[in-house]
Amino acid sequence: MEKRDSTLYFQEEKPSVLETLRGILAKKGAGTQAELRDELEKVGLEVTQSTISRVLRKLGAVKSFAENGATSYQLPLNPLVTTSVDSSITDLILDIKSNENLIVIHTSPGSASLIARHLDRLSSKEVLGTLAGDDTVFVAPSSIRNITGVTTFLRRLFGFTKEN
């Protein structure tokens, strides 16, 4: 298989992979990303695991656990597509801090991916990307020259008024 830049590959295939993955998850779901990759290959789409991860995140898909311990990727019942932040989301933010390179958002346990997904869907020119753990979101600003401005933007967005 020809090696291509993954960003370019994702942009070329995004609509087809996105819609196909949405259909797979809506109809039957899958327990692993390898299963999703196999399903995509059945319809002629060859993608990497990292592409599947990005598309799952874009779709807001969540990994859930059945009583028997089996995992399954599922689409959210109520996708988050707002540009303002609901007070229930802002209640999940415990602290927002920054240094010269990075902004860190501390959340309630289990809430970091929800906050990161909201930031990613905003498509703000100020935020390059996010990385979420269980209760911490790392926010990479587009430029470290404006880290104070981006931190202020995030604090206002989430209605967070406590000082660093």
N, C-alpha and C positions, 0 to 999 in steps of 0.2 A: 504494500500500500504506500502511496506517495505521501511523504511527510509534508504537511502544510502548517502554516502559522495557525494556532488554535483560535485566535481571535478572528482572523479572516474566515476560517472554516465555520465558526459559530455564526458569523454574520451572513455567510452564504446560505447556510442550511437552517437558520433560525426559524423562519415561518413554518417550514415543513416539519422539522423536529419538534417544535413547540406544539403545533396542532396535533401531530401524531401522538406525542407523549400524553397530551391532555386526553385524547381519545382512549388510549390504553388505560390510563388511570381511571377514567370515568366508567369504562366498561368492565374491566376485570382487575385492575391494579397489578401490583407486583411486589414481591417481598424484598428484592435486592436490586441494586443498580445493574448488576450483571443480567438479571432477568429482563430488565427494561431494555438493555442493549440488545439482547437476543430478539426481543419483540420488534425493535426498530430495524434490525438487520433483516427480519422476515419481510419487511416492506421496502427493502433496498436502501436503508439509511445506515451508513457506517459512521458511528460517532465514538468518541472517547468517553471514558468515565467522567472526566472533568467537564465535558460538554453536558453530559446528563445531569451532573450536579448543578451546573449553572441554570439549566432549563428547569429543573425541579424547583430551584429557589425562585426563579422568575414566576413559576406557576403558583408558588406558595404551598407546594406539596409538603405534607408532613409525614413522618414515619410514626406509625402507631403500633401498639403491641396488643395482640389478642390475649385472651385469658390463658391459652395454651402456650404462650410465649412466642408465637410466630409474629414476625414483623410484616408490615405492609405499608407501602407508600400510598397516600390518599390525597385527593384534592381537598382544600378547605371548604367547609360548608358556606362560610361567608368571607369571600376574598377581601383582603384589605387593599382598597384602591382610593383612599381619600388623600387629599393634600393637606387637610388640617388634622390635628391629632385629637382624638377622643379623650376625654378626661380619664377613662378607665386605663388607657395606655399610659398617660402621663403619671398615673399613680404607681406604675411599675418602675419608674426611674428613681433610683436612690441618690445618685450623685453623677455629676458630669465634671471631669477634670481634663486638663491638657498639659503637655509640656511643649518643647520646641518642635516636636515631630508628629505627635499623635494625640488624638482625643480619646479618652476612655469614658464610657458610660457604664456605670454600675447599676444593675437592675435587680429586681426580686428574682429569687431562684427560678430557673426555667423560662425566663422572660426575654433573655437577650436576643434570641433568634427573631422574635416578633418585632422588637425594636429595630433590629438590623434590617429586616425585610421592609419595614415601613420606610426607613431611610433610603434603601436601594430603589424602592418604587417611586420615590420623589424625583429621581433623576436630576438632582441638584448639581449644577456645575461646580459647586463648592466642595462636594464630597466625591472623592475618587472611588472609594469602596469601603465595605465594612467586613469585619470578621467577628462572628458571634460564638461565644462559649455558652455556658449554662446561665451565668449571671453577669457576664461582662461583654461589652461590645467595644472592639477597637475600631475607630473611625479614622481612615486615612484621608486627610484633606487633599484637594487637588494641588494645592501649593502650600508649603509650610510657611511661606511669607505671610499668609493670611490666617494663620492658625487661631489667632485671637478672634478674628471676625467670624470664622466658622464655628468656633466654640460659642460665641454669642448667638449666632444664628440657631444653633442646636438648642441652647438654653431657652431661647424665646419660643422655638417650635414646640418644645415639650412643656412650656409653661413652668420651667424650672427656675426658681428665683433665689435659691440658696447660693451663697458665695462659695468659691473654691476653698 
